[in-house]
C-alpha cells in the first residue's frame, strides 16, 4: 500500500519538479524572492547564491528587506559566504528604490544574476503586498521583463495555510516557482502535493538544513517515497 501511495503521490508531484534555470539571454537575470516571516527566505537566498556561483554565475544580492536591520546583516553574512556582492542601505530605506539601484549596479558590473531579498510579509497585509508590487513595477523601468523569476519560499511546517500564501503572493507578483524550507525537522512537507495539484507551479528546491550546501534540487520520486514511508 505504501508503495502504491508513493507512486500516486509521485505522479502528482512529477510535473512540478523543475530545476531552477537562469535564462542567459536576460542579463542580469532578476529573481524576486518573497515569503512570510520566518520561512528562512534570506538563508535560502544565500544558499541559492552559492549554488549559482558554483555554476560559474556572477551573482549580486539586493538587501531589500529594509524593515529588519538583522535581515540586512544576515544577507551580508550569506553574501560573504557565497562570494556574492550585496547591495544594501540602512534600515528603513525605500526598498523599491534600493531594488532599482541594485539592478543598475548589476547591469554596470555585468552580473549574471540579481537575487532580491524582500521583507517577510503576511499574505493578509495589503500595505506590504502593495510594496512588493511596487518593487516589481520599479524594476520594469529599467527592464520591462523584470523580474524574470519570482520565487515564494514556504516553511514545511506551515500546513494548509501555504495554499492561502501562494494565492496571495501569486496575485501580487505572478510567481514562477516555489522553494520549501525546514524539511530537516519533523515536518514532512506534504502540503507540496496539494500545491502541485492546485497551482502547478515549479518546485525548484527543498531546504534540509542550515548549512550553505543544504539546498537540494526537488526530486518528486524521492520526496513521494519519503512522504509514504517507503525506503
N, CA and C of each residue as an Amber inpcrd file, in Angstrom:
protein
   693
   0.8230000  -1.2120000   0.0000000   0.0000000   0.0000000   0.0000000
   0.8620000   1.2680000   0.0000000   1.9350000   1.2310000   0.7990000
   2.8250000   2.3990000   0.8490000   3.4690000   2.6620000  -0.5150000
   3.8580000   1.5970000  -1.1770000   4.4920000   1.7360000  -2.4980000
   3.5030000   2.3230000  -3.5070000   2.2350000   1.8610000  -3.4310000
   1.2050000   2.4010000  -4.3230000   0.9590000   3.8750000  -4.0330000
   0.9310000   4.2240000  -2.7320000   0.7360000   5.6140000  -2.3390000
   1.8840000   6.4820000  -2.8500000   3.1140000   5.9720000  -2.7080000
   4.2910000   6.7180000  -3.1760000   4.2100000   6.9710000  -4.6770000
   3.7600000   5.9800000  -5.4150000   3.6220000   6.1300000  -6.8690000
   2.5690000   7.1850000  -7.2130000   1.4400000   7.1320000  -6.5050000
   0.3680000   8.0950000  -6.7560000   0.8140000   9.5140000  -6.4330000
   1.4950000   9.6750000  -5.2880000   1.9990000  10.9990000  -4.9110000
   3.0410000  11.4910000  -5.9120000   3.8950000  10.5770000  -6.3270000
   4.9330000  10.9290000  -7.3020000   4.3420000  11.4020000  -8.6140000
   3.2360000  10.8010000  -9.0230000   2.5820000  11.1980000 -10.2720000
   2.0340000  12.6220000 -10.1920000   1.5690000  13.0230000  -9.0010000
   1.0670000  14.3910000  -8.8140000   2.2240000  15.3870000  -8.7980000
   3.3140000  14.9920000  -8.1300000   4.4470000  15.9020000  -7.9390000
   5.3600000  16.0240000  -9.1640000   5.4280000  14.9660000  -9.9630000
   6.3970000  14.9360000 -11.0700000   6.3310000  16.1430000 -12.0130000
   5.1240000  16.5810000 -12.4450000   5.0840000  17.7310000 -13.3630000
   5.6380000  19.0230000 -12.7540000   5.6580000  19.1050000 -11.4100000
   6.1270000  20.3260000 -10.7460000   7.6290000  20.3080000 -10.4690000
   8.2550000  19.1610000 -10.6270000   9.6890000  19.0460000 -10.3220000
  10.5140000  19.6240000 -11.4660000  10.7630000  20.9210000 -11.3800000
  11.5160000  21.6080000 -12.4400000  12.6690000  22.3840000 -11.8220000
  13.8990000  22.0470000 -12.1700000  15.0550000  22.7560000 -11.6070000
  15.0170000  24.2400000 -11.9450000  15.5590000  25.0420000 -11.0550000
  15.6660000  26.4790000 -11.3070000  16.6790000  26.7030000 -12.4200000
  16.3310000  27.5160000 -13.3930000  17.2320000  27.7630000 -14.5240000
  17.3240000  29.2570000 -14.8040000  18.5300000  29.6980000 -15.0930000
  18.7850000  31.1000000 -15.4310000  18.7820000  31.2480000 -16.9480000
  18.0030000  32.1790000 -17.4430000  17.9680000  32.4690000 -18.8820000
  19.1430000  33.4020000 -19.2050000  20.1400000  32.8650000 -19.8730000
  21.3650000  33.6220000 -20.1510000  21.1340000  34.7860000 -21.1090000
  19.9920000  34.8010000 -21.8050000  19.7120000  35.9040000 -22.7290000
  19.2480000  37.1490000 -21.9750000  18.8910000  36.9620000 -20.7030000
  18.4710000  38.0930000 -19.8670000  19.5570000  38.3530000 -18.8400000
  20.2480000  39.4800000 -19.0110000  21.4030000  39.7490000 -18.1540000
  21.3590000  41.1670000 -17.6050000  21.2890000  41.3180000 -16.2810000
  21.2100000  40.2220000 -15.3140000  19.8220000  39.5950000 -15.2540000
  19.7920000  38.3280000 -14.8970000  18.5470000  37.6040000 -14.6840000
  18.0700000  37.9700000 -13.2840000  16.9320000  38.6580000 -13.1980000
  16.4660000  39.2230000 -11.9270000  15.4700000  38.2810000 -11.2490000
  15.8010000  37.9080000 -10.0180000  14.9670000  36.9770000  -9.2570000
  14.4500000  37.6720000  -8.0010000  13.1350000  37.7900000  -7.8970000
  12.4910000  38.3690000  -6.7170000  12.1250000  37.2190000  -5.7850000
  12.5930000  37.2860000  -4.5410000  12.3300000  36.2010000  -3.5900000
  11.4340000  36.7310000  -2.4790000  10.2890000  36.0670000  -2.2760000
   9.2870000  36.5450000  -1.3200000   8.8950000  35.4290000  -0.3600000
   8.1460000  35.8020000   0.6720000   7.6660000  34.8160000   1.6320000
   7.2180000  35.4900000   2.9110000   6.4950000  34.7590000   3.7460000
   6.0670000  35.3210000   5.0190000   7.2390000  35.2850000   6.0030000
   7.0540000  35.9430000   7.1350000   8.1080000  35.9900000   8.1430000
   8.4790000  34.5800000   8.6200000   9.7770000  34.3670000   8.7800000
  10.2410000  33.1380000   9.4150000  10.3510000  31.9120000   8.5300000
  10.2700000  32.0800000   7.2230000  10.3520000  30.9010000   6.3450000
  11.7940000  30.4960000   6.0300000  12.7440000  31.3510000   6.3790000
  14.1370000  31.0700000   6.0220000  14.4950000  31.6410000   4.6600000
  13.7890000  32.7010000   4.2960000  13.9450000  33.3050000   2.9700000
  15.3680000  33.8230000   2.7250000  15.8920000  34.6070000   3.6630000
  17.2240000  35.1990000   3.4870000  18.2980000  34.1140000   3.4320000
  18.1710000  33.1190000   4.3010000  19.1020000  31.9880000   4.2980000
  19.0450000  31.2510000   2.9650000  17.8380000  31.0700000   2.4510000
  17.6560000  30.3700000   1.1700000  18.3230000  31.1370000   0.0350000
  18.2210000  32.4590000   0.0630000  18.8640000  33.2820000  -0.9600000
  20.3790000  33.0720000  -0.9260000  20.9450000  33.0200000   0.2830000
  22.3780000  32.7850000   0.4170000  22.7850000  31.4380000  -0.1610000
  21.9910000  30.4190000   0.1170000  22.2850000  29.0740000  -0.4030000
  22.1580000  29.0370000  -1.9240000  21.1250000  29.7170000  -2.4420000
  20.9210000  29.7560000  -3.8930000  22.0660000  30.5060000  -4.5660000
  22.5200000  31.5790000  -3.9440000  23.6560000  32.3320000  -4.4820000
  24.8870000  31.4410000  -4.5720000  25.1160000  30.6340000  -3.5480000
  26.2680000  29.7290000  -3.5410000  26.1650000  28.7050000  -4.6670000
  24.9540000  28.1700000  -4.8810000  24.7610000  27.2080000  -5.9690000
  25.0500000  27.8470000  -7.3270000  24.5590000  29.0610000  -7.5140000
  24.7670000  29.7540000  -8.7880000  26.2420000  30.0800000  -8.9930000
  26.9230000  30.4600000  -7.9250000  28.3650000  30.7430000  -8.0100000
  29.1360000  29.4800000  -8.3890000  28.7130000  28.3580000  -7.8310000
  29.3480000  27.0790000  -8.1770000  29.1600000  26.7590000  -9.6490000
  28.0640000  27.2720000 -10.2200000  27.7960000  27.0840000 -11.6430000
  28.4240000  28.1640000 -12.5050000  29.3750000  28.8840000 -11.9040000
  30.1570000  29.9240000 -12.6060000  29.3330000  31.1480000 -12.9800000
  28.2360000  31.3900000 -12.2640000  27.4330000  32.5880000 -12.4930000
  27.9470000  33.7150000 -11.6000000  27.9580000  34.9250000 -12.1300000
  28.3170000  36.0840000 -11.3120000  27.0430000  36.6050000 -10.6550000
  26.9950000  36.5380000  -9.3290000  25.7600000  36.8060000  -8.5950000
  25.8850000  38.0710000  -7.7480000  24.8060000  38.8440000  -7.7120000
  24.7160000  40.0140000  -6.8360000  23.4300000  39.8840000  -6.0220000
  23.4860000  40.3300000  -4.7680000  22.3310000  40.2620000  -3.8810000
  21.8550000  41.6610000  -3.5300000  20.5430000  41.8360000  -3.4050000
  19.9660000  43.1240000  -3.0150000  19.2100000  42.9510000  -1.7080000
  19.6230000  43.7020000  -0.6830000  19.0180000  43.5900000   0.6520000
  17.7980000  44.5030000   0.7620000  16.7040000  44.0930000   0.1080000
  15.5010000  44.9310000   0.0810000  14.5430000  44.6440000   1.2350000
  14.9860000  43.8170000   2.1880000  14.2420000  43.7010000   3.4440000
  14.7950000  44.7850000   4.3600000  14.2910000  45.9890000   4.1900000
  14.8090000  47.1290000   4.9530000  14.0440000  47.3520000   6.2600000
  13.0940000  46.4690000   6.5460000  12.3380000  46.5900000   7.7930000
  13.1510000  46.0880000   8.9850000  13.9790000  45.0750000   8.7390000
  14.7440000  44.4820000   9.8350000  16.2340000  44.6940000   9.6020000
  16.8780000  45.3730000  10.5300000  18.3300000  45.5670000  10.4380000
  19.0360000  44.2210000  10.4190000  18.4850000  43.2570000  11.1740000
  19.0900000  41.9230000  11.2480000  19.0820000  41.2320000   9.8910000
  18.0490000  41.4900000   9.0910000  17.9520000  40.8610000   7.7790000
  19.0480000  41.3680000   6.8500000  19.3430000  42.6680000   6.9430000
  20.4030000  43.2620000   6.1220000  21.7440000  42.6470000   6.4940000
  22.0150000  42.5710000   7.7930000  23.2760000  41.9870000   8.2520000
  23.3670000  40.5080000   7.8970000  22.2310000  39.8130000   8.0200000
  22.2080000  38.3850000   7.7010000  22.5310000  38.1420000   6.2270000
  21.9800000  38.9730000   5.3540000  22.2500000  38.8080000   3.9230000
  23.7100000  39.1120000   3.6170000  24.2820000  40.0950000   4.3080000
  25.6990000  40.4070000   4.1120000  26.5790000  39.2210000   4.4930000
  26.2260000  38.5510000   5.5790000  26.9810000  37.3670000   6.0140000
  26.8870000  36.2650000   4.9680000  25.6770000  36.0270000   4.4810000
  25.4980000  34.9910000   3.4550000  26.1830000  35.3740000   2.1420000
  26.1570000  36.6710000   1.8130000  26.8430000  37.1260000   0.6090000
  28.3390000  36.8520000   0.6890000  28.8990000  37.0720000   1.8660000
  30.3220000  36.8110000   2.0760000  30.6190000  35.3220000   1.9280000
  29.7600000  34.4990000   2.5140000  29.9500000  33.0400000   2.4210000
  29.8790000  32.5580000   0.9800000  28.9380000  33.1420000   0.2340000
  28.7140000  32.6890000  -1.1460000  29.6400000  33.3830000  -2.1440000
  30.3350000  34.4260000  -1.7080000  31.1970000  35.1750000  -2.6230000
  30.4020000  36.0520000  -3.5650000  29.3020000  36.6180000  -3.0490000
  28.4410000  37.4750000  -3.8720000  28.3500000  38.8610000  -3.2500000
  28.4700000  39.8930000  -4.0710000  28.3660000  41.2650000  -3.5690000
  26.9360000  41.5670000  -3.1400000  26.7990000  42.3090000  -2.0370000
  25.4850000  42.6720000  -1.5180000  25.2790000  44.1860000  -1.6470000
  24.1800000  44.5730000  -2.2800000  23.8070000  45.9900000  -2.3670000
  22.8370000  46.2570000  -1.2240000  23.1970000  47.1790000  -0.3360000
  22.3630000  47.4160000   0.8490000  22.3910000  48.8770000   1.2570000
  21.3570000  49.2710000   1.9760000  21.2890000  50.5840000   2.6240000
  20.8930000  50.3490000   4.0750000  20.6470000  51.4030000   4.8170000
  20.2870000  51.2610000   6.2210000  18.8440000  50.8410000   6.4160000
  18.4960000  50.4150000   7.6310000  17.1090000  50.0630000   7.9460000
  16.1690000  51.2340000   7.6680000  15.0150000  50.9370000   7.1220000
  14.0320000  51.9690000   6.8310000  14.1630000  52.5960000   5.4540000
  15.2020000  52.2110000   4.7040000  15.3850000  52.7410000   3.3450000
  14.2490000  52.2640000   2.4400000  14.0090000  52.9870000   1.3720000
  12.9670000  52.6250000   0.4210000  13.3820000  51.3700000  -0.3330000
  12.6330000  50.2960000  -0.1480000  13.0310000  49.0130000  -0.7280000
  12.9470000  49.0070000  -2.2560000  11.9590000  49.6960000  -2.8140000
  11.8190000  49.7440000  -4.2730000  12.9760000  50.5330000  -4.8910000
  13.3350000  51.6470000  -4.2550000  14.4740000  52.4330000  -4.7340000
  15.7680000  51.6410000  -4.6690000  15.9060000  50.8420000  -3.6100000
  17.1010000  50.0130000  -3.4680000  17.1600000  48.9450000  -4.5580000
  16.0080000  48.3560000  -4.8740000  15.9490000  47.3560000  -5.9370000
  16.3640000  47.9710000  -7.2700000  15.9030000  49.1980000  -7.5190000
  16.2590000  49.9220000  -8.7460000  17.7780000  50.1320000  -8.8000000
  18.3540000  50.6250000  -7.6960000  19.8010000  50.8740000  -7.6350000
  20.5920000  49.5780000  -7.8300000  20.0880000  48.4940000  -7.2240000
  20.7820000  47.2060000  -7.3300000  20.7970000  46.7010000  -8.7690000
  19.6740000  46.8870000  -9.4740000  19.6160000  46.4500000 -10.8700000
  20.5540000  47.2920000 -11.7300000  20.6050000  48.5940000 -11.4720000
  21.5520000  49.4480000 -12.2000000  22.9930000  48.9790000 -11.9810000
  23.3170000  48.6880000 -10.7280000  24.6730000  48.2490000 -10.3900000
  24.9810000  46.8840000 -11.0020000  24.0130000  45.9710000 -10.9340000
  24.2000000  44.6390000 -11.5090000  24.4440000  44.7270000 -13.0120000
  23.7460000  45.6570000 -13.6470000  23.9540000  45.8690000 -15.0840000
  25.3580000  46.4010000 -15.3680000  25.7400000  47.4270000 -14.6120000
  27.0360000  48.0690000 -14.8620000  28.1960000  47.1130000 -14.6030000
  28.0150000  46.1930000 -13.6600000  29.0810000  45.2480000 -13.3390000
  28.9350000  43.9250000 -14.0840000  27.9540000  43.8920000 -14.9990000
  27.7370000  42.7160000 -15.8450000  27.5100000  41.4340000 -15.0400000
  26.7210000  41.5630000 -13.9810000  26.3540000  40.3840000 -13.1920000
  25.4230000  39.4970000 -14.0080000  25.4920000  38.1940000 -13.7720000
  24.6090000  37.2600000 -14.4720000  23.2490000  37.1670000 -13.8060000
  23.2520000  37.2260000 -12.4620000  22.0150000  37.0470000 -11.7010000
  21.9410000  38.0840000 -10.5830000  20.7580000  38.6560000 -10.4030000
  20.4910000  39.5360000  -9.2630000  19.3870000  38.9010000  -8.4340000
  19.7160000  38.5300000  -7.1920000  18.7360000  37.9490000  -6.2720000
  18.2700000  39.0400000  -5.3170000  16.9750000  39.2780000  -5.2640000
  16.4180000  40.3610000  -4.4480000  15.6900000  39.7970000  -3.2360000
  16.2290000  40.0800000  -2.0580000  15.5730000  39.7000000  -0.8090000
  14.5180000  40.7490000  -0.4800000  13.3340000  40.3070000  -0.1030000
  12.2560000  41.2420000   0.2390000  11.8050000  40.9920000   1.6790000
  11.1540000  41.9670000   2.2510000  10.7070000  41.8380000   3.6360000
   9.6800000  40.7260000   3.7750000   9.8210000  39.9590000   4.8590000
   8.8200000  38.9420000   5.1500000   7.4860000  39.6290000   5.4030000
   6.4480000  39.1110000   4.8060000   5.1430000  39.7820000   4.9380000
   4.0380000  38.7340000   5.0070000   3.0680000  38.9830000   5.8610000
   1.9040000  38.1040000   5.9240000   1.0190000  38.3670000   4.7140000
   0.3910000  37.2960000   4.2230000  -0.3790000  37.4520000   2.9770000
  -1.5990000  38.3360000   3.1280000  -2.0210000  38.6100000   4.3880000
  -3.2140000  39.4520000   4.5740000  -2.8820000  40.9100000   4.8730000
  -1.6150000  41.2770000   4.7550000  -1.2140000  42.6680000   4.9830000
  -1.1410000  43.3910000   3.6370000  -2.2140000  44.0900000   3.2810000
  -2.3060000  44.6740000   1.9390000  -1.2300000  45.7250000   1.6810000
  -0.8370000  46.4870000   2.7060000   0.1970000  47.5070000   2.5260000
   1.5300000  46.9120000   2.1180000   1.9050000  45.8320000   2.7860000
   3.1850000  45.1880000   2.4700000   3.1320000  44.4810000   1.1160000
   1.9860000  43.9140000   0.7800000   1.8570000  43.2710000  -0.5260000
   1.9320000  44.3230000  -1.6330000   1.3790000  45.5030000  -1.3680000
   1.4620000  46.5950000  -2.3460000   2.9030000  47.0260000  -2.5330000
   3.6830000  46.9850000  -1.4580000   5.0940000  47.3500000  -1.5700000
   5.8510000  46.3480000  -2.4400000   5.4990000  45.0800000  -2.3060000
   6.1130000  44.0490000  -3.1440000   5.8170000  44.3170000  -4.6200000
   4.5800000  44.6900000  -4.8940000   4.1910000  45.0340000  -6.2660000
   4.9590000  46.2610000  -6.7630000   5.2010000  47.1930000  -5.8560000
   5.9440000  48.4050000  -6.2220000   7.3750000  48.0660000  -6.6270000
   7.9990000  47.1440000  -5.9020000   9.3560000  46.7130000  -6.2590000
   9.3560000  46.1670000  -7.6840000   8.3780000  45.3230000  -7.9950000
   8.2890000  44.7410000  -9.3380000   8.0720000  45.8220000 -10.3990000
   7.2390000  46.8120000 -10.0860000   6.9770000  47.9050000 -11.0420000
   8.2260000  48.7350000 -11.2990000   8.9470000  49.0450000 -10.2370000
  10.1490000  49.8860000 -10.3630000  11.2240000  49.1740000 -11.1820000
  11.3530000  47.8720000 -10.9960000  12.3350000  47.1050000 -11.7750000
  12.0420000  47.2020000 -13.2740000  10.7390000  47.2510000 -13.6100000
  10.3420000  47.2990000 -15.0260000  10.7420000  48.6130000 -15.7020000
  11.0420000  49.6370000 -14.9150000  11.5000000  50.8940000 -15.5040000
  12.8630000  50.7140000 -16.1780000  13.6620000  49.7900000 -15.6350000
  14.9770000  49.5030000 -16.2250000  14.9190000  48.3320000 -17.2020000
  14.0800000  47.3530000 -16.8830000  13.9450000  46.1710000 -17.7340000
  12.4700000  45.7690000 -17.7270000  11.7580000  46.0000000 -18.8390000
  10.3200000  45.7210000 -18.8930000   9.9530000  44.2790000 -18.5600000
  10.9230000  43.3640000 -18.6840000  10.6350000  41.9520000 -18.4130000
  10.9610000  41.5500000 -16.9790000  11.5850000  42.4420000 -16.2220000
  11.9720000  42.1070000 -14.8490000  10.7810000  42.2380000 -13.8980000
  10.7290000  41.4580000 -12.8250000  11.6470000  40.3640000 -12.5080000
  11.4090000  39.1720000 -13.4380000  12.4730000  38.5000000 -13.7890000
  12.3580000  37.3730000 -14.7140000  11.8650000  36.1180000 -13.9970000
  12.0460000  36.0940000 -12.6910000  11.5390000  34.9970000 -11.8730000
  11.0710000  35.5720000 -10.5390000  10.0170000  34.9820000  -9.9910000
   9.5110000  35.3760000  -8.6720000   9.2730000  34.0910000  -7.8810000
  10.1030000  33.8870000  -6.8770000  10.0760000  32.6350000  -6.1170000
   9.4900000  32.8680000  -4.7320000   8.5660000  31.9970000  -4.3350000
   7.9910000  32.0520000  -2.9920000   8.6490000  30.9760000  -2.1350000
   9.1650000  31.3980000  -0.9820000   9.7680000  30.4580000  -0.0360000
   8.7130000  30.0810000   0.9990000   8.4830000  28.7770000   1.1400000
   7.4760000  28.2590000   2.0680000   8.1370000  27.4430000   3.1670000
   7.5520000  27.4780000   4.3530000   8.0280000  26.7160000   5.5010000
   7.2800000  25.3900000   5.5340000   8.0130000  24.2680000   5.6420000
   7.3860000  22.9440000   5.6270000   6.4140000  22.7290000   6.7700000
   6.5370000  23.5210000   7.8390000   5.6460000  23.3450000   8.9850000
   4.3410000  24.1400000   8.8300000   4.1990000  24.8580000   7.7420000
   3.0580000  25.7590000   7.5640000   1.7200000  25.0290000   7.4450000
   1.6950000  23.9100000   6.7460000   0.4420000  23.1770000   6.5610000
  -0.4820000  23.8610000   5.5690000  -1.7860000  23.7590000   5.8170000
  -2.7920000  24.2230000   4.8610000  -2.7220000  25.7280000   4.5750000
  -2.1630000  26.5060000   5.4880000  -2.0520000  27.9510000   5.2820000
  -1.1790000  28.2840000   4.0690000  -0.3570000  27.3300000   3.6560000
   0.5020000  27.5500000   2.4860000  -0.3310000  27.8390000   1.2360000
  -1.5150000  27.2630000   1.1530000  -2.3860000  27.4930000  -0.0090000
  -2.7720000  28.9670000  -0.0830000  -3.1570000  29.5440000   1.0550000
  -3.5230000  30.9650000   1.0900000  -2.3230000  31.8400000   0.7660000
  -1.1400000  31.4150000   1.2290000   0.0760000  32.1850000   0.9440000
   0.3580000  32.2160000  -0.5620000   0.2880000  31.0650000  -1.1950000
   0.5440000  31.0000000  -2.6440000  -0.4730000  31.8410000  -3.4010000
  -1.7340000  31.7470000  -3.0340000  -2.7850000  32.5240000  -3.7130000
  -2.5150000  34.0240000  -3.6190000  -2.1620000  34.4930000  -2.4170000
  -1.9540000  35.9250000  -2.2030000  -0.7200000  36.4400000  -2.9350000
   0.3840000  35.7130000  -2.8240000   1.6140000  36.1660000  -3.4820000
   1.5150000  36.0280000  -5.0020000   0.8180000  35.0080000  -5.4540000
   0.6080000  34.8200000  -6.8940000  -0.1640000  36.0010000  -7.4780000
  -1.1620000  36.4750000  -6.7430000  -1.9550000  37.6220000  -7.1930000
  -1.1220000  38.8960000  -7.2270000  -0.1250000  38.9790000  -6.3490000
   0.6870000  40.1920000  -6.2670000   1.7950000  40.2480000  -7.3130000
   2.5150000  39.1430000  -7.5150000   3.7080000  39.2280000  -8.3660000
   3.8680000  38.1150000  -9.4090000   2.8470000  37.3380000  -9.6660000
   2.9290000  36.2690000 -10.6690000   4.1220000  35.3420000 -10.4060000
   3.9570000  34.4640000  -9.4610000   5.0250000  33.5520000  -9.0580000
   5.4500000  32.6440000 -10.2100000   6.7430000  32.3180000 -10.2220000
   7.2690000  31.3930000 -11.2370000   7.7760000  30.0960000 -10.6200000
   7.8720000  30.0360000  -9.2720000   8.3770000  28.8190000  -8.6510000
   8.3180000  28.8740000  -7.1430000   8.5330000  27.6990000  -6.5230000
   8.4850000  27.5530000  -5.0750000   9.7550000  26.8940000  -4.5500000
  10.1100000  27.2480000  -3.3130000  11.1560000  26.5430000  -2.5720000
  10.5770000  26.2450000  -1.1940000  10.6910000  24.9910000  -0.7440000
  10.2010000  24.6430000   0.5960000  11.3780000  24.4170000   1.5280000
  11.3380000  25.0860000   2.6760000  12.4340000  25.0060000   3.6410000
  12.0280000  24.1960000   4.8820000  13.0190000  23.9760000   5.7440000
  12.8270000  23.3680000   7.0730000  12.3140000  21.9320000   7.0210000
  12.7710000  21.1830000   6.0160000  12.4090000  19.7740000   5.9340000
  13.3690000  18.8950000   6.7310000  14.2450000  19.5360000   7.5090000
  15.1640000  18.7830000   8.3590000  14.5580000  18.4930000   9.7210000
  13.3880000  19.0710000  10.0020000  12.7200000  18.8510000  11.2790000
  11.7040000  17.7290000  11.1870000  10.6610000  17.8280000  11.9860000
   9.6340000  16.7800000  11.9900000   8.6560000  16.9340000  10.8260000
   8.6030000  18.1170000  10.2390000   7.6670000  18.3540000   9.1300000
   8.0430000  17.5220000   7.9120000   7.0300000  17.0130000   7.2300000
   7.2780000  16.2150000   6.0290000   6.9580000  16.9690000   4.7450000
   6.2960000  18.1300000   4.8730000   6.0340000  18.9360000   3.6870000
   4.9940000  18.3780000   2.7590000   4.0460000  17.6050000   3.3100000
   3.0150000  17.0000000   2.4690000   2.1460000  18.0090000   1.7400000
   2.1150000  19.2430000   2.2350000   1.3250000  20.2860000   1.5830000
   1.7850000  20.5280000   0.1490000   3.0280000  20.1570000  -0.1700000
   3.5290000  20.3290000  -1.5400000   2.6880000  19.5440000  -2.5460000
   2.1240000  18.4280000  -2.1100000   1.2820000  17.6330000  -3.0140000
   0.0430000  18.4360000  -3.4080000  -0.5920000  19.0460000  -2.4120000
  -1.7780000  19.8630000  -2.6810000  -1.4230000  21.0760000  -3.5410000
  -0.2720000  21.6880000  -3.2540000   0.1450000  22.8690000  -4.0230000
   0.4360000  22.5060000  -5.4760000   1.1180000  21.3780000  -5.6750000
   1.4310000  20.9370000  -7.0440000   0.1540000  20.6480000  -7.8220000
  -0.8130000  20.0180000  -7.1410000  -2.0720000  19.6660000  -7.7940000
  -2.9040000  20.9000000  -8.1130000  -2.8860000  21.8670000  -7.2070000
  -3.7640000  23.0330000  -7.3500000  -3.1800000  24.1260000  -8.2400000
  -1.8870000  24.3970000  -8.0940000  -1.2960000  25.5500000  -8.7900000
  -0.3730000  25.1700000  -9.9570000   0.2250000  23.9950000  -9.8820000
   1.1240000  23.5690000 -10.9490000   2.3960000  24.3840000 -11.0600000
   2.7360000  25.1110000  -9.9940000   3.9630000  25.9140000 -10.0200000
   5.1840000  25.0150000  -9.8870000   6.2730000  25.3330000 -10.5720000
   7.5040000  24.5520000 -10.4250000   8.0070000  24.5770000  -8.9850000
   8.4170000  23.4210000  -8.5000000   9.0660000  23.3250000  -7.1900000
  10.5550000  23.1390000  -7.4750000  11.3460000  24.1460000  -7.1420000
  12.7590000  24.1300000  -7.5270000  13.6530000  23.3940000  -6.5320000
  13.5100000  23.7420000  -5.2600000  14.4110000  23.1940000  -4.2450000
  13.6660000  22.8980000  -2.9570000  14.3220000  22.0740000  -2.1120000
  13.8820000  21.9070000  -0.7300000  15.0840000  22.1870000   0.1680000
  14.8250000  22.8460000   1.2990000  15.8800000  23.1410000   2.2580000
  15.8800000  22.0940000   3.3550000  17.0200000  21.4810000   3.6090000
  17.0900000  20.3630000   4.5620000  18.0780000  20.6300000   5.7010000
  18.4650000  21.8860000   5.8940000  19.3970000  22.2090000   6.9670000
  19.8510000  23.6470000   6.8710000  20.7010000  24.0410000   7.8280000
  21.1240000  25.4300000   7.8830000  22.4410000  25.7360000   7.2080000
  23.1280000  24.7040000   6.7210000  24.4330000  24.9210000   6.0880000
  24.2870000  25.3710000   4.6470000  25.3500000  25.9290000   4.1080000
  25.2920000  26.5420000   2.7760000  24.9710000  25.5300000   1.6730000
  25.2780000  24.2600000   1.9070000  25.0210000  23.2480000   0.8840000
  23.7090000  22.5100000   1.0640000  22.8820000  22.9490000   2.0320000
  21.6620000  22.2210000   2.3680000  20.4340000  22.6740000   1.5770000
  20.6280000  22.9450000   0.3080000  19.5150000  23.2670000  -0.5850000
  19.5540000  22.2340000  -1.7000000  18.5720000  21.3450000  -1.7110000
  18.5780000  20.2240000  -2.6460000  17.5780000  20.4330000  -3.7720000
  17.9660000  20.0140000  -4.9700000  17.0280000  20.0400000  -6.1020000
  15.8600000  19.1230000  -5.7670000  14.6460000  19.5850000  -6.0230000
  13.4550000  18.8010000  -5.6900000  13.3510000  17.5670000  -6.5780000
  13.2700000  16.3960000  -5.9480000  13.1410000  15.1110000  -6.6340000
  11.7690000  14.5440000  -6.2770000  10.8480000  14.5610000  -7.2260000
   9.4610000  14.1600000  -6.9470000   9.3720000  12.7240000  -6.4420000
  10.0930000  11.8080000  -7.0660000  10.0330000  10.3960000  -6.6820000
  10.5430000  10.1650000  -5.2690000  11.7080000  10.7330000  -4.9660000
  12.3040000  10.5680000  -3.6410000  11.4310000  11.2170000  -2.5720000
  10.8640000  12.3910000  -2.8980000  10.0120000  13.1100000  -1.9470000
   8.7480000  12.3000000  -1.6690000   8.1480000  11.7280000  -2.7140000
   6.9330000  10.9350000  -2.5530000   7.1930000   9.7040000  -1.6940000
   8.3310000   9.0630000  -1.8930000   8.6790000   7.8830000  -1.0930000
   8.8570000   8.2400000   0.3700000   9.4980000   9.3880000   0.6060000
   9.7060000   9.8390000   1.9850000   8.3650000  10.1170000   2.6600000
   7.4450000  10.7370000   1.9150000   6.1110000  11.0280000   2.4680000
   5.3490000   9.7470000   2.8100000   5.4840000   8.7490000   1.9490000
   4.7320000   7.4970000   2.1270000   5.4330000   6.5410000   3.0700000
   6.6550000   6.8750000   3.4480000   7.4010000   5.9960000   4.3580000
   7.9680000   4.7850000   3.6810000   8.3360000   4.9270000   2.3940000
   8.9300000   3.8200000   1.6330000  10.4440000   3.9860000   1.6030000
  11.1720000   2.9410000   1.9340000  12.6530000   3.0200000   1.9340000
  13.1840000   3.0580000   0.5010000
